[in-house]
């Protein structure tokens, strides 16, 4: 049957490359392999109730051979001989070891644990018992991730972890997310480091979330300092699924199909409203009868659609002879809610581990992925926003409407969708690692791990000859092709000493790593290499690391680590950075004096301090690179020209973050309530930034400088109530993260950093000491000038007319100038929170996740986009000034100019609260499945982004801006979708 | 224990293996690119660095919307042009309602300081290169001329300036202040005098280098500086030097100056060289957007239609002056190459285009503009000479120079543009001023002429530009970002 299964599913398999096909054949072999060992059967029962314990792991001690109990608590396991010892584990119960002594059938009873869960947590370069942990580490398991159907793991993590702020990049198919761990501690790239099965990466778009077994987020310096220079913004460790240590192959099928639609539409003026406003703008009756025009075209209906998404995942894992394997193939296909956009990804994963010798294990974790983003050229979104609703997509003759009749250089978005849809970005990528683990002298382990990320990025764009208007045309067929080759390898060698004495558990780690990244890109149009069309870049890093973990009497914990990093990005003198950390923990509940104290079944206090760094800026900030192709054009021919146009800063050095963390973890009511509370202070200095320099310097770009000091102080609260009964279980969890971001100092005698230009070129943010990074800055609107007398007697710029904004003269000098600008709010939420709840009974399961932020502002920057906005948002129509006494909040109709200055008119509340997911599932009863030899089958339905409470007028108050200076600015992005889907998980 | 030692030795050897090559491993630079340390080593580098200064003048900021906004459109020669709502903030320059954040002012400031930075770098580093000494000093001279040209424009626009004559280092980025404009004048004078000393005449260049800065170009710019300073005697000397060199003469047909045939012709003293090569990009490597942004908008579709010759300019010509036809494209007119008739574009009121920016069909798209940017013509020098002489009460010497220009404009039609005979200093001054306007209209000289004549306020008011505030608008505002970034060390111009 299993062989058949693969024969019948060539649909996915045929899309994989040869290697994967070969492996599929190999799986067939595995499935039919017979086994010849001694077989032991038995049952695992609850000690007090005598009922079956379902899903307990049964392991042959000293091996990776094991199984899990079924719905009746039964297990069967083949062991080497009948003197073996079995180790039985189940969450919530104390682990038990049973020596077989010749028995082939046995019942094992487990006693409930008093809340001390010996969870194992993945940390940098190793694993640790959760109780031994001195750092702040958040964990999310596969089960919680699977509920959110998305191509990107980042999006699935939203709201799951305290102190982790995740904002989806956009609703675009396949989009990732912006992640901030414990605030924004830098002026440049504030994204965390990803470690996927030991490979250090900045981009995990290749990763199929369903291959992920667990995600650990390292937040404090005690856990991140081992990653040294890349730890400052937090570290996300991703572990992909391994084969169960079961002799039987376990097959899984996960599939879902769903549909997405735009979560919220923008209220824009309709045709008659537009015509009215246009008449006012022109001061004539260009449209004699606006009302007759009616609704007109809502251009959102032209470019958006309901779009399907589908996912199929097939996997097999288990143990064949001594080879532990887990193989999977996945197809994810998402049409975008904007026409002509889609994302499709094929992934194949091979995770293998084999004990060559008793002391030597070798293995690999490898994923091949091929993904493709179909996109549209031109400015479809901008066209939608600006296109007058008086036009239809096509005119009466069937041609695309030419909107330049208005003297606007807008493109008809329907024409862009039609002519510019033949373009895509495709990525071919092989990411993984191969490793060997050699245990010697009993307590030593040497591990060598070679990780790699080899990718080819390919962009293709074809534009036919077409003509819609004088500003929307293409005179010549163009085929653009960009090819990029990106290679990244990492070689890590670590030596670990691990020994347990009666009073002491000691783990000592020393290691050395090297990493190299190269990037080569070629741009061609019609197969001709373009000027400056070759781009080459590289960086390298060399590191040494060491760590000691010591646990005394199971209750006194001590961790110290250090990492030295050498980065090619800095000059010789500044190249090496040293990143130490120390931490201590105290398991109070293990103290003898706590024995009689029944309230806490777990109580731990911990404190950590450490230093991490960040060098995630361009690759050559300290090198002046000569710009070529600055030609002389003498005698009607080209003469080669080149010079230094972009200044560098030879003295640029590490950005450094010093973090202090105090945490308490406790469990109450026999482990039903668990809580983790942390206070932290992240102090970042020598912050790297390519800050604007005055134009008189003459540099074409801004050199990186060590520019500022920033502090993030906050709390992470995680509280979880979970009760597991025999018939039902439920849980309720809350994460709350209040945080305060403040700039402490700006270097080089600077008192302010201006950034984030809006459509008219004004700076929208000003970063100063005492306020958050990228705080909004501009004029304060006092009202609208009602008549000329008001203008004459008020402070003004000079060109105001009745109906224009009256800005506040904040410095009281009787006139308006740039000095009257002021702080208009912070883009950084002061509170991030998540709520989640789950319930399981009679085979049904229900899960609900909420996510919200508070305390931040956003700027509707799209409303002041380039040139002007031919159409207006409906709020402008509803409230705009049309004569004395008509409005004091929205100005008269203008296109650009005075009323489009950066002011609090554009600033809105960024708070929102969203029902991120709701999922309902039903697991088919075991009795139905048994004779089909199916272990588990679950049907489910889930909804994403179904409901959001927000005051912001735009699509969503979350924006995909990488720059911390533009964090809360809406430049019009691909809107968010809400999704409803149905799925099936089967294991057999 | 010896076993343990063996294991550790192996581990340490592995570590050393990687560490051993650490020096090379961490020294990185982009493949196929030179770093500054490797540059300025050879004669080729010196040439490249000099060419790179010229290249900057073809940038959008330096010759397209920002430049035209701060010259012709600011003056009474031209209006914003294009359609009403296209680039509305240019109207704030046209109408003098601009403030310090206007997005068409900052680019000219930025663009010229970038040119200055490229020139500074070349001037600092070329002298240290082991190469042909004559070529070396010529290249430095070219860069000095270009630096002087940029400062000459900037000082007229903005007044006092941060005077940057060397490559700034990191600790100097924010600490500059504005220097008195007389110090800027001194710098321009020094640079141009050095250029005059080393630059060849136009015949001194090989054919392949046709269009590089010449001695006469430096003299012409120096004459302009002296005119600004009202140093009439020195201005006269420089102009007469050029005139007496007999290297230059007026073309027979005025209109030819602006056609391909006039490029680097006998009347041309300095042009920024531009060429449209076949290209797959919108704009090829030697092109400029100057022609496109002023090109006919509508049918034929030649460009964006900015910088529209104003009503005021139309009425500034004497009856029958053929220079009006050569300067302005009207609706219904057939283009100079006879290719097309310009159709009425209903989007544009009073449709007119700058004919001096018109170019015939060329390789590539509109963006690939081929027209050389005319900086200095012989006619300009003749009129400057006439003006300088008249200011020194040498009307008799001034008149022939002025009439040379009128005679050429007149061509064979003796019924128009009679010779000027007036000798009264102030009356002749008016005639010279008017002649400069119509002869050089739409060539981006008018605003600067009004400034040095002290007539900006008078003329702007007369042209109905009611926004003009005397004592304020003779200078453009320093870009607000510059004031913001230096925490006010760069002081704003009065009343902005």
Boltz contact constraints between the chains, C-beta under 6 A:
constraints:
  - contact:
      token1: [A, 407]
      token2: [B, 83]
      max_distance: 6.0
  - contact:
      token1: [A, 407]
      token2: [B, 84]
      max_distance: 6.0
  - contact:
      token1: [A, 407]
      token2: [B, 85]
      max_distance: 6.0
  - contact:
      token1: [A, 407]
      token2: [B, 347]
      max_distance: 6.0
  - contact:
      token1: [A, 440]
      token2: [B, 7]
      max_distance: 6.0
  - contact:
      token1: [A, 470]
      token2: [B, 301]
      max_distance: 6.0
  - contact:
      token1: [A, 493]
      token2: [B, 14]
      max_distance: 6.0
  - contact:
      token1: [A, 495]
      token2: [B, 11]
      max_distance: 6.0
  - contact:
      token1: [A, 512]
      token2: [B, 15]
      max_distance: 6.0
  - contact:
      token1: [A, 514]
      token2: [B, 18]
      max_distance: 6.0
  - contact:
      token1: [A, 525]
      token2: [B, 280]
      max_distance: 6.0
  - contact:
      token1: [A, 526]
      token2: [B, 280]
      max_distance: 6.0
  - contact:
      token1: [A, 528]
      token2: [B, 280]
      max_distance: 6.0
  - contact:
      token1: [A, 531]
      token2: [B, 285]
      max_distance: 6.0
  - contact:
      token1: [A, 536]
      token2: [B, 30]
      max_distance: 6.0
  - contact:
      token1: [A, 536]
      token2: [B, 31]
      max_distance: 6.0
  - contact:
      token1: [A, 536]
      token2: [B, 32]
      max_distance: 6.0
  - contact:
      token1: [A, 537]
      token2: [B, 30]
      max_distance: 6.0
  - contact:
      token1: [A, 538]
      token2: [B, 28]
      max_distance: 6.0
  - contact:
      token1: [A, 539]
      token2: [B, 28]
      max_distance: 6.0
  - contact:
      token1: [A, 540]
      token2: [B, 25]
      max_distance: 6.0
  - contact:
      token1: [A, 540]
      token2: [B, 26]
      max_distance: 6.0
  - contact:
      token1: [A, 542]
      token2: [B, 22]
      max_distance: 6.0
  - contact:
      token1: [A, 566]
      token2: [B, 26]
      max_distance: 6.0
  - contact:
      token1: [A, 568]
      token2: [B, 26]
      max_distance: 6.0
  - contact:
      token1: [A, 568]
      token2: [B, 28]
      max_distance: 6.0
  - contact:
      token1: [A, 623]
      token2: [B, 29]
      max_distance: 6.0
  - contact:
      token1: [A, 623]
      token2: [B, 35]
      max_distance: 6.0
  - contact:
      token1: [A, 624]
      token2: [B, 36]
      max_distance: 6.0
  - contact:
      token1: [A, 625]
      token2: [B, 33]
      max_distance: 6.0
  - contact:
      token1: [A, 626]
      token2: [B, 34]
      max_distance: 6.0
  - contact:
      token1: [A, 626]
      token2: [B, 39]
      max_distance: 6.0
  - contact:
      token1: [A, 630]
      token2: [B, 52]
      max_distance: 6.0
  - contact:
      token1: [A, 630]
      token2: [B, 55]
      max_distance: 6.0
  - contact:
      token1: [A, 631]
      token2: [B, 55]
      max_distance: 6.0
  - contact:
      token1: [A, 631]
      token2: [B, 285]
      max_distance: 6.0
  - contact:
      token1: [A, 631]
      token2: [B, 286]
      max_distance: 6.0
  - contact:
      token1: [A, 632]
      token2: [B, 51]
      max_distance: 6.0
  - contact:
      token1: [A, 632]
      token2: [B, 54]
      max_distance: 6.0
  - contact:
      token1: [A, 633]
      token2: [B, 273]
      max_distance: 6.0
  - contact:
      token1: [A, 633]
      token2: [B, 274]
      max_distance: 6.0
  - contact:
      token1: [A, 633]
      token2: [B, 275]
      max_distance: 6.0
  - contact:
      token1: [A, 633]
      token2: [B, 286]
      max_distance: 6.0
  - contact:
      token1: [A, 634]
      token2: [B, 209]
      max_distance: 6.0
  - contact:
      token1: [A, 634]
      token2: [B, 210]
      max_distance: 6.0
  - contact:
      token1: [A, 634]
      token2: [B, 211]
      max_distance: 6.0
  - contact:
      token1: [A, 634]
      token2: [B, 273]
      max_distance: 6.0
  - contact:
      token1: [A, 635]
      token2: [B, 207]
      max_distance: 6.0
  - contact:
      token1: [A, 635]
      token2: [B, 208]
      max_distance: 6.0
  - contact:
      token1: [A, 635]
      token2: [B, 210]
      max_distance: 6.0
  - contact:
      token1: [A, 636]
      token2: [B, 275]
      max_distance: 6.0
  - contact:
      token1: [A, 638]
      token2: [B, 285]
      max_distance: 6.0
  - contact:
      token1: [A, 638]
      token2: [B, 286]
      max_distance: 6.0
  - contact:
      token1: [A, 639]
      token2: [B, 51]
      max_distance: 6.0
  - contact:
      token1: [A, 640]
      token2: [B, 48]
      max_distance: 6.0
  - contact:
      token1: [A, 641]
      token2: [B, 48]
      max_distance: 6.0
  - contact:
      token1: [A, 641]
      token2: [B, 51]
      max_distance: 6.0
  - contact:
      token1: [A, 641]
      token2: [B, 52]
      max_distance: 6.0
  - contact:
      token1: [A, 641]
      token2: [B, 55]
      max_distance: 6.0
  - contact:
      token1: [A, 642]
      token2: [B, 48]
      max_distance: 6.0
  - contact:
      token1: [A, 642]
      token2: [B, 52]
      max_distance: 6.0
  - contact:
      token1: [A, 643]
      token2: [B, 49]
      max_distance: 6.0
  - contact:
      token1: [A, 643]
      token2: [B, 52]
      max_distance: 6.0
  - contact:
      token1: [A, 643]
      token2: [B, 118]
      max_distance: 6.0
  - contact:
      token1: [A, 644]
      token2: [B, 36]
      max_distance: 6.0
  - contact:
      token1: [A, 644]
      token2: [B, 121]
      max_distance: 6.0
  - contact:
      token1: [A, 649]
      token2: [B, 170]
      max_distance: 6.0
  - contact:
      token1: [A, 692]
      token2: [B, 485]
      max_distance: 6.0
  - contact:
      token1: [A, 693]
      token2: [B, 173]
      max_distance: 6.0
  - contact:
      token1: [A, 694]
      token2: [B, 482]
      max_distance: 6.0
  - contact:
      token1: [A, 694]
      token2: [B, 485]
      max_distance: 6.0
  - contact:
      token1: [A, 694]
      token2: [B, 486]
      max_distance: 6.0
  - contact:
      token1: [A, 695]
      token2: [B, 109]
      max_distance: 6.0
  - contact:
      token1: [A, 695]
      token2: [B, 110]
      max_distance: 6.0
  - contact:
      token1: [A, 695]
      token2: [B, 113]
      max_distance: 6.0
  - contact:
      token1: [A, 695]
      token2: [B, 482]
      max_distance: 6.0
  - contact:
      token1: [A, 696]
      token2: [B, 113]
      max_distance: 6.0
  - contact:
      token1: [A, 696]
      token2: [B, 162]
      max_distance: 6.0
  - contact:
      token1: [A, 696]
      token2: [B, 164]
      max_distance: 6.0
  - contact:
      token1: [A, 696]
      token2: [B, 176]
      max_distance: 6.0
  - contact:
      token1: [A, 697]
      token2: [B, 168]
      max_distance: 6.0
  - contact:
      token1: [A, 697]
      token2: [B, 173]
      max_distance: 6.0
  - contact:
      token1: [A, 698]
      token2: [B, 113]
      max_distance: 6.0
  - contact:
      token1: [A, 698]
      token2: [B, 114]
      max_distance: 6.0
  - contact:
      token1: [A, 698]
      token2: [B, 116]
      max_distance: 6.0
  - contact:
      token1: [A, 698]
      token2: [B, 117]
      max_distance: 6.0
  - contact:
      token1: [A, 751]
      token2: [B, 487]
      max_distance: 6.0
  - contact:
      token1: [A, 754]
      token2: [B, 484]
      max_distance: 6.0
  - contact:
      token1: [A, 761]
      token2: [B, 103]
      max_distance: 6.0
  - contact:
      token1: [A, 762]
      token2: [B, 101]
      max_distance: 6.0
  - contact:
      token1: [A, 797]
      token2: [B, 99]
      max_distance: 6.0
  - contact:
      token1: [A, 799]
      token2: [B, 97]
      max_distance: 6.0
  - contact:
      token1: [A, 818]
      token2: [B, 480]
      max_distance: 6.0
  - contact:
      token1: [A, 868]
      token2: [B, 85]
      max_distance: 6.0
  - contact:
      token1: [A, 895]
      token2: [B, 85]
      max_distance: 6.0
  - contact:
      token1: [A, 895]
      token2: [B, 88]
      max_distance: 6.0
  - contact:
      token1: [A, 896]
      token2: [B, 88]
      max_distance: 6.0
